[in-house]
């Protein structure tokens, strides 16, 4: 950490999209701002922010403030460890940029684990606690290997891979817990707005009908969802992507081993368009990952006060 960094206690980073660690400032004149605001008022349909949560987040931010789980001291060792994680993907960053991204990521990690702790799916994060958990995990894996027990993943983790695996799964644990608490009932209208703006995302291919010609012999076939899924694991795995694209009239050609040339023409596709009620679980799941959790983390960061050693 630079001398400048040691001599100050960083303020909570400005709100950004979660996991986007490089903060970009945009300078604009007051006149331009007015024009932009007028444009947005005239064309509200283009606003991505219309999908943003209402800010209450089931009372989780307030609970975090009351329990004081957001605020702590960050050790020099933790700062150095997180900087190594950041530098790995930003090797050409300047020292100032690296410092800024590291501080941002520490705030983000701290908030995400505090949320997980509040929901009962994780502990709080410190580098020192992570080292203890890593030692215990590696000891368990060594014991299971010695006794012939089945386990998944590597025989042992280093600090970086252990942190990455644990952190990457944290959102899944949080989302599953929110589902178990029926969060979908409390944010249904927000999810409905999100769904209505992205209906096509939830359409899926029910079946396709295609004409297959092999060595001059033509046959019309229909493949349902199960058939299309099975194609990914059999000799027709190369045909599967063509059928899934569902472009009517498109032609696919290949040559079957020991049989001869084949031509496939897509004749029709049955697309299922679910109602909001039919797609509500999937839409809620996507909304939680894309908007709810990032917004909850940003709000928690705003309430955080970290002290750097």
PyMOL commands that set and color helices and strands:
alter all, ss='L'
color gray80, all
select helices_A, chain A and resi 3-6+30-42+44-46+48-51+57-67+76-89+95-119+127-147+159-180+183-186+188-196+199-202+225-231+237-245+276-302
alter helices_A, ss='H'
color red, helices_A
select strands_A, chain A and resi 72-74+204-214+217-224+251-256+260-272+306-308
alter strands_A, ss='S'
color yellow, strands_A
deselect
rebuild
show_as cartoon
